[in-house]
Amino acid sequence: MRILLTNDDGFTAPGMATLRRIAAKLSDDIYVVAPEKEQSGASRSLTLHDPIRINKFGDKEYSVEGTPTDCVMMAMNYLFKDALPDLILSGVNRGANLGEDVLYSGTVAAASEGCLLGVRSIALSQSIVPDEDFHWDTAETLAPDIIRKLLKFEWGPDVLININFPAVPKVQVEGIDVTQQGKRDLSNLSIDDRVDARGRQYFWLGYRPSLGDPPEGTDLWAIANKRVSITPLKLDLTELALADKVKKAFE
């Protein structure tokens, strides 16, 4: 099985090192094409107004001065177009990708692009708690067996898998849930208003570290309860029920 690795935290990120070890338990045919530097929050953006530069570290390893989507596009359409992967793994992201995070996440975006190009793709994220140790071993230990089980059946067209691991040591994980996408409490948005040395106003955007009280069955609930969350995501965003109503209105 040929596996392409990418992420949004950058080529040298700790999560990429973790992903390499995960992939090594699944195959010895591994390629890496990841952003040169961190691209968190890049979503599915493309580099259209600047050149894309590629740095080669070996026959199977490249960094790209661009977004996660750029990385997958370059891998699939240029670097390895004659040796396409059977699987794309994106991550392991430093921090969870839950709820509407999937719309902003470069990690999920890379998996989405792979999915659009016809390759089964999985996004992996390791939840963290501020000021506590990162438990990369949780994702590293549990991910290979989860991936093997997922690959035993077809997912259908335009479907990717989003996996989140809880912010606890592997021995404290309570189980594995197949979940639906949750919804965060958007009141947790934090806007930090500052002034620079020249007197100009600037801002930092972020979210306060709280999952709120999410309903059971969602990715947010699973992570809050020390469980692995596996969420199948479909790229077709059409709301069919409403489309039927709109169609009747215009007949």
N, C-alpha and C positions, 0 to 999 in steps of 0.2 A: 504494500500500500504506500503510495507516494503522498506525503503530507506537506502542505505549505503552512508555515507559521508566520503570523503577523501580529500587530497590536496597535495601541494608540499611545502607549507610554514611552515608546522609543526603543531603538535597537539594543541598547545596553541596559534596559530596565531590569530590575530584579524579577519582575513577572515574566519576562521573556526567558530568563534563565530557568525559571520554574517550568515554563511551557516546553522548553527544550527537553527537560527531563521527563515530562509527561509523554511527549511524542516519542522519545527513545524507548519507552515501554511498549509502544504500539508498532513501531517500524524502524528500519535503519535507512530508509530513503526519505530524508527530511530536507526541506528547503526553507530558507528564511528570507523574507522581504518585509522589512519593517521601517517605520519612519526614522529619519535621522535624529529627530528630537521629539519631545512630548507633543502630542496632538489631542489631548483630552478635550472632549466637548466639540470636536471637529465635525461630528455627525457624518453625513455622506457628502461633505464638501469636496470639490475638485479644484485642482490648481489650474486655472485657465488663463491667468494674466501674468504669470511668471514662468520661467523655464523650470523643468523638473530635472534635477541632477541625481545621478545614481553613483553610489560608492560601493565598490566590490571588495569583499573580504574573503572570497573563495568562490569556487565554481557554483556553490549552492547557497551563498549568503551575500545579501546586499542590503544596504540601507538606502532609503529614498528621501530626498529633500522635498517632502510633500506630505499629503494626508494619508490616513489609512486606506481610503478608497483609491487614491493614486497608487498605493503599494500593490493592491490586489490587481488593479487594471494593468499595471506595468508587468507584474508577474505573469498574468494570464495571457496578455496580448503581445508581449515583447520578450521578456527574459526567458520564460519557460514555455513559450507557445507550442513547442514541439515535444514537451514533456509535461503535460498538464497534470495537476494533482488529482488524487481521488478524494481528498479531504482537506478542508481548510480549518485550522484552529486559530482563533484570535484571542489574545490575552497573554498571560493571565493578568487581568486588569487590577490595578492597585485601588481597590474600593469596589463596592457593589454597583451593578447596573440593574436597577429595579424600577418598576412602575414606568413613568414617562422618561426615565433615564435612557431607555432604549431609543428614544427619538433624538437624543443629543449625543449619545455615546459613539466615539470613534471605534471602540472595540466591536460593538454590535454592527456598526456601519460596514466594517471590513467583512464581517460574516455575511451581511446582507448583499454586498457586491459579489462575493463568491457564489452565493445562492442564485443571484440573477444570471450569473455566467454558467450555471448548470452544475456546480460542484457542491456537494453536501458540506455545510459549514456550521461551526459551533463557536459561540462566544463564551469565554470563561472569565469569571470575575471572583476575586477573593475579597469578601467584606472585611472592613477594618473598623476599629474603634479608636478614635483619637487618643493619643498619649498611652496606648497599649501596644504590646508586641504584635507584629504581623505574623499570622499563622499560615505562611506559604505552604507548609507541610500538609495542611488540610486539603488544599486543592491538589497538591502533587500526589498525595496518597490515594485520594478518592476518584480523581478524574479518569485515570486509565480504564478502570472497570466500568464506570458509567458510560464512557465513550464506546467501549466494546459492545455493551448491551444496546446502545442506540443504533449502532451500525448493523445490527442483525435484521432490521426491517426498513422498508422504504418510508420516507417521510411525506412524499407527495411534492408537487411542484411549488416553487416559491415559498418554501418553508425552511427556516433555520432554527437552531436550538440555542437558547440562552440559559447558561448554567451559572448560578451564584452559590458560593460556598460561605457558610456562616463564619463569623469572626471569633471562633473558638478553636482550641486544639482539636486534632482529629478524634481523640478519645472522648471528647465531649459532644460530638455531633449526635443529634437525637434521631436522625433518620433522613430519608430522601423523599421529597414531595414533587409530584408533577403539578404545576401551578398555572394560574392565569396571571396576566399582567395586572398589577395593582395600580393604585393611584395615590400619590403622595399628598400630604397636607401642604399645599403651596404657600401657606402662611409661614412655613419654615424658611422661606427665602430670606437671605441676609444681604443687605446692601451696605457695604462699608464705605462711608463718605470721607475722603481725605483731601489734603492739600499738599502739593509737591513743593520743592525748594524754591520754585519760581512763582509760587502763589496761585498756581492753576489747580482747579478742582479735578479729582479723578476718583474712580470707584473700583472696589473689588466686589464681585458677585460670588455668592456661595449659599450653601444650605446648612442650617443648624443640624447637628448630628442626632436626629430623632426619626424613628420610623412611625411614630404616632400609635394609633390603635387600629391597624388594618384588619379587614375581614379574613377569616380563615379560608384557605384555598388560594390565596394570592401569594405572589413571590415575596412581598413585604412581610406577610405573616410568617412564612416559612423561615426567613432569615432571622426575624425577631425571636423565633422559638428554636434557634440553634439547629435548623434543618437545612439541607441542601435543596435549592429550588431549581427545577428543570422546567423551563417554559418554552413550548413550541411557538414560534412567532411566524405569522403569515404576512407576506409583503403586500398583498392586495388589500388596500385600505377601503375598498368600496363598501358602503353600508347598503346592502341589497334591499332590505326592507323599506328604507326611505326612498331608495331609487325607484322602487315600484310605485310608491305613492306620488313621487314627482312625475313619473312617466304618465300616470293617469291624469294628473293635473294639466298636462300639456297635450293630451290627446284631443 
